[in-house]
Amino acid sequence: MVEAGQQGLESLAAAVGKGRHPPVDKWNPPFCGDLDMRIAADGTWFYLGTPIGRPALVRLFASVIKREGGRYYLVTPVEKVGIRVEDAPFLAVEMEIDQRGPQQNLIFRTNVDDVVRCDAEHRLRFEPEAGTGGLRPYLHVRRDLWAKVTRPLFFDLVAIGEVRVAEGKRMFGVVSAGEFFAMAPEETIAGYA
């Protein structure tokens, strides 16, 4: 976790405002079959069972990923191919905090260099982790695509968390851009801190 300085925030805001992803949500090409491509739970992209070692190529593929009906596809204006995603297509790997406290903004960077300000449109969600009683945190990146928040960042979120009443219950969660993102009921969060 990094405390955001003015220059850092300006460059992050510029990146957020660029809208550098193709409009895959507007493309509806024919389905051309499944590709032997997989995004592992740790964020590694594989093609034909081999990790893709070129970050620029991974960023290119990540820019044209689309989710429809619970499946993931790589889409161009003329074709759509299915790929497998083990958990989420992206990982949130870095977080900056602007203005700690009630006015704070959480700004995340993903493993494919998307910069996302957590707000009403780019929400955090916390899902129960089967068998462990823990939580799996996710950040909405774009168009029904989510980033799993890495464990170290999850602990950073817990460290800045607070208790508020949400839907009539005392909930532990975090604030960003004026929104409260509930993690769990107050009494259950002690095990995460």
Contacts in CASP RR format, 6 or more apart in sequence:
PFRMAT RR
TARGET T0000
AUTHOR 0000-0000-0000
METHOD contacts of the structure
MODEL  1
MVEAGQQGLESLAAAVGKGRHPPVDKWNPPFCGDLDMRIAADGTWFYLGT
PIGRPALVRLFASVIKREGGRYYLVTPVEKVGIRVEDAPFLAVEMEIDQR
GPQQNLIFRTNVDDVVRCDAEHRLRFEPEAGTGGLRPYLHVRRDLWAKVT
RPLFFDLVAIGEVRVAEGKRMFGVVSAGEFFAMAPEETIAGYA
1 95 0 8 1.000
1 96 0 8 1.000
1 97 0 8 1.000
1 153 0 8 1.000
1 156 0 8 1.000
2 94 0 8 1.000
2 95 0 8 1.000
2 96 0 8 1.000
2 97 0 8 1.000
3 96 0 8 1.000
3 97 0 8 1.000
4 12 0 8 1.000
4 96 0 8 1.000
4 97 0 8 1.000
4 98 0 8 1.000
4 107 0 8 1.000
5 98 0 8 1.000
8 96 0 8 1.000
9 96 0 8 1.000
9 98 0 8 1.000
9 107 0 8 1.000
12 96 0 8 1.000
12 107 0 8 1.000
12 115 0 8 1.000
12 117 0 8 1.000
13 117 0 8 1.000
15 115 0 8 1.000
16 115 0 8 1.000
16 116 0 8 1.000
16 117 0 8 1.000
20 63 0 8 1.000
21 63 0 8 1.000
21 142 0 8 1.000
22 63 0 8 1.000
22 64 0 8 1.000
24 64 0 8 1.000
24 65 0 8 1.000
24 66 0 8 1.000
24 75 0 8 1.000
24 143 0 8 1.000
25 66 0 8 1.000
25 143 0 8 1.000
27 66 0 8 1.000
27 75 0 8 1.000
27 76 0 8 1.000
27 77 0 8 1.000
27 80 0 8 1.000
29 75 0 8 1.000
29 76 0 8 1.000
29 77 0 8 1.000
29 78 0 8 1.000
29 79 0 8 1.000
29 80 0 8 1.000
30 79 0 8 1.000
30 80 0 8 1.000
31 73 0 8 1.000
31 80 0 8 1.000
31 81 0 8 1.000
31 82 0 8 1.000
32 79 0 8 1.000
32 80 0 8 1.000
32 81 0 8 1.000
33 81 0 8 1.000
33 82 0 8 1.000
34 81 0 8 1.000
34 82 0 8 1.000
34 83 0 8 1.000
35 47 0 8 1.000
35 74 0 8 1.000
35 81 0 8 1.000
35 82 0 8 1.000
35 83 0 8 1.000
36 47 0 8 1.000
36 48 0 8 1.000
36 49 0 8 1.000
37 45 0 8 1.000
37 46 0 8 1.000
37 47 0 8 1.000
37 61 0 8 1.000
37 74 0 8 1.000
37 81 0 8 1.000
37 82 0 8 1.000
37 83 0 8 1.000
37 84 0 8 1.000
38 45 0 8 1.000
38 46 0 8 1.000
38 49 0 8 1.000
38 83 0 8 1.000
38 84 0 8 1.000
38 85 0 8 1.000
38 86 0 8 1.000
39 45 0 8 1.000
39 46 0 8 1.000
39 72 0 8 1.000
39 83 0 8 1.000
39 84 0 8 1.000
39 85 0 8 1.000
39 86 0 8 1.000
39 89 0 8 1.000
40 46 0 8 1.000
40 86 0 8 1.000
41 86 0 8 1.000
41 87 0 8 1.000
41 148 0 8 1.000
42 91 0 8 1.000
43 90 0 8 1.000
43 91 0 8 1.000
43 111 0 8 1.000
44 51 0 8 1.000
44 52 0 8 1.000
45 51 0 8 1.000
45 52 0 8 1.000
45 58 0 8 1.000
45 61 0 8 1.000
46 52 0 8 1.000
52 58 0 8 1.000
52 61 0 8 1.000
58 112 0 8 1.000
59 112 0 8 1.000
59 113 0 8 1.000
61 74 0 8 1.000
62 89 0 8 1.000
62 90 0 8 1.000
62 112 0 8 1.000
62 114 0 8 1.000
63 112 0 8 1.000
64 74 0 8 1.000
64 75 0 8 1.000
64 76 0 8 1.000
65 72 0 8 1.000
65 73 0 8 1.000
65 74 0 8 1.000
65 75 0 8 1.000
65 83 0 8 1.000
65 89 0 8 1.000
65 145 0 8 1.000
66 72 0 8 1.000
66 73 0 8 1.000
66 74 0 8 1.000
66 75 0 8 1.000
66 80 0 8 1.000
66 143 0 8 1.000
67 73 0 8 1.000
67 89 0 8 1.000
67 143 0 8 1.000
67 144 0 8 1.000
67 145 0 8 1.000
71 82 0 8 1.000
72 82 0 8 1.000
72 83 0 8 1.000
72 84 0 8 1.000
72 85 0 8 1.000
72 89 0 8 1.000
73 80 0 8 1.000
73 81 0 8 1.000
73 82 0 8 1.000
73 83 0 8 1.000
74 80 0 8 1.000
74 81 0 8 1.000
74 82 0 8 1.000
74 83 0 8 1.000
87 148 0 8 1.000
88 138 0 8 1.000
88 145 0 8 1.000
88 146 0 8 1.000
88 147 0 8 1.000
88 148 0 8 1.000
89 145 0 8 1.000
89 146 0 8 1.000
89 147 0 8 1.000
90 110 0 8 1.000
90 111 0 8 1.000
90 112 0 8 1.000
90 114 0 8 1.000
90 141 0 8 1.000
90 145 0 8 1.000
90 146 0 8 1.000
90 147 0 8 1.000
90 148 0 8 1.000
91 110 0 8 1.000
91 111 0 8 1.000
91 147 0 8 1.000
91 148 0 8 1.000
91 149 0 8 1.000
91 150 0 8 1.000
92 108 0 8 1.000
92 109 0 8 1.000
92 110 0 8 1.000
92 116 0 8 1.000
92 139 0 8 1.000
92 147 0 8 1.000
92 148 0 8 1.000
92 149 0 8 1.000
92 150 0 8 1.000
92 153 0 8 1.000
93 109 0 8 1.000
93 110 0 8 1.000
93 111 0 8 1.000
93 150 0 8 1.000
93 153 0 8 1.000
94 108 0 8 1.000
94 109 0 8 1.000
94 153 0 8 1.000
95 106 0 8 1.000
95 107 0 8 1.000
95 108 0 8 1.000
95 109 0 8 1.000
95 153 0 8 1.000
95 156 0 8 1.000
95 157 0 8 1.000
96 106 0 8 1.000
96 107 0 8 1.000
97 104 0 8 1.000
97 105 0 8 1.000
97 106 0 8 1.000
97 107 0 8 1.000
97 160 0 8 1.000
98 104 0 8 1.000
98 105 0 8 1.000
98 107 0 8 1.000
99 105 0 8 1.000
100 160 0 8 1.000
101 160 0 8 1.000
101 175 0 8 1.000
102 175 0 8 1.000
102 178 0 8 1.000
103 178 0 8 1.000
104 160 0 8 1.000
104 175 0 8 1.000
104 176 0 8 1.000
105 117 0 8 1.000
105 118 0 8 1.000
105 119 0 8 1.000
105 176 0 8 1.000
105 177 0 8 1.000
106 117 0 8 1.000
106 118 0 8 1.000
106 124 0 8 1.000
106 157 0 8 1.000
106 174 0 8 1.000
106 176 0 8 1.000
106 177 0 8 1.000
107 115 0 8 1.000
107 116 0 8 1.000
107 117 0 8 1.000
107 118 0 8 1.000
108 115 0 8 1.000
108 116 0 8 1.000
108 117 0 8 1.000
108 118 0 8 1.000
108 139 0 8 1.000
108 147 0 8 1.000
108 149 0 8 1.000
108 153 0 8 1.000
109 115 0 8 1.000
109 116 0 8 1.000
110 116 0 8 1.000
110 141 0 8 1.000
110 147 0 8 1.000
111 147 0 8 1.000
114 141 0 8 1.000
114 142 0 8 1.000
114 147 0 8 1.000
116 122 0 8 1.000
116 139 0 8 1.000
116 140 0 8 1.000
116 141 0 8 1.000
116 147 0 8 1.000
117 176 0 8 1.000
117 177 0 8 1.000
118 124 0 8 1.000
118 139 0 8 1.000
118 176 0 8 1.000
118 177 0 8 1.000
118 179 0 8 1.000
118 181 0 8 1.000
119 176 0 8 1.000
119 177 0 8 1.000
119 178 0 8 1.000
119 179 0 8 1.000
120 177 0 8 1.000
120 179 0 8 1.000
121 140 0 8 1.000
122 139 0 8 1.000
122 140 0 8 1.000
122 141 0 8 1.000
123 139 0 8 1.000
123 140 0 8 1.000
123 179 0 8 1.000
123 181 0 8 1.000
124 137 0 8 1.000
124 138 0 8 1.000
124 139 0 8 1.000
124 140 0 8 1.000
124 149 0 8 1.000
124 157 0 8 1.000
124 174 0 8 1.000
124 176 0 8 1.000
124 181 0 8 1.000
125 137 0 8 1.000
125 138 0 8 1.000
125 140 0 8 1.000
125 146 0 8 1.000
125 181 0 8 1.000
126 135 0 8 1.000
126 136 0 8 1.000
126 137 0 8 1.000
126 138 0 8 1.000
126 181 0 8 1.000
126 182 0 8 1.000
126 183 0 8 1.000
126 184 0 8 1.000
127 135 0 8 1.000
127 136 0 8 1.000
127 138 0 8 1.000
128 134 0 8 1.000
128 135 0 8 1.000
128 136 0 8 1.000
129 135 0 8 1.000
129 136 0 8 1.000
134 192 0 8 1.000
135 154 0 8 1.000
135 183 0 8 1.000
135 184 0 8 1.000
135 192 0 8 1.000
136 148 0 8 1.000
137 148 0 8 1.000
137 149 0 8 1.000
137 153 0 8 1.000
137 154 0 8 1.000
137 157 0 8 1.000
137 183 0 8 1.000
138 146 0 8 1.000
138 147 0 8 1.000
138 148 0 8 1.000
138 149 0 8 1.000
139 146 0 8 1.000
139 147 0 8 1.000
139 149 0 8 1.000
140 146 0 8 1.000
141 147 0 8 1.000
149 157 0 8 1.000
154 192 0 8 1.000
155 192 0 8 1.000
157 173 0 8 1.000
157 174 0 8 1.000
157 183 0 8 1.000
158 183 0 8 1.000
158 189 0 8 1.000
158 192 0 8 1.000
158 193 0 8 1.000
159 193 0 8 1.000
160 174 0 8 1.000
161 172 0 8 1.000
161 173 0 8 1.000
161 174 0 8 1.000
161 175 0 8 1.000
161 183 0 8 1.000
162 172 0 8 1.000
162 173 0 8 1.000
162 174 0 8 1.000
162 175 0 8 1.000
163 170 0 8 1.000
163 171 0 8 1.000
163 172 0 8 1.000
163 173 0 8 1.000
163 186 0 8 1.000
164 170 0 8 1.000
164 171 0 8 1.000
164 173 0 8 1.000
164 180 0 8 1.000
164 182 0 8 1.000
165 171 0 8 1.000
166 180 0 8 1.000
166 182 0 8 1.000
169 185 0 8 1.000
170 185 0 8 1.000
170 186 0 8 1.000
170 187 0 8 1.000
171 180 0 8 1.000
171 182 0 8 1.000
171 183 0 8 1.000
171 184 0 8 1.000
171 185 0 8 1.000
171 186 0 8 1.000
172 182 0 8 1.000
172 183 0 8 1.000
172 184 0 8 1.000
172 185 0 8 1.000
172 186 0 8 1.000
172 189 0 8 1.000
173 180 0 8 1.000
173 181 0 8 1.000
173 182 0 8 1.000
173 183 0 8 1.000
173 184 0 8 1.000
173 189 0 8 1.000
174 180 0 8 1.000
174 181 0 8 1.000
174 183 0 8 1.000
175 181 0 8 1.000
183 189 0 8 1.000
183 192 0 8 1.000
184 192 0 8 1.000
END
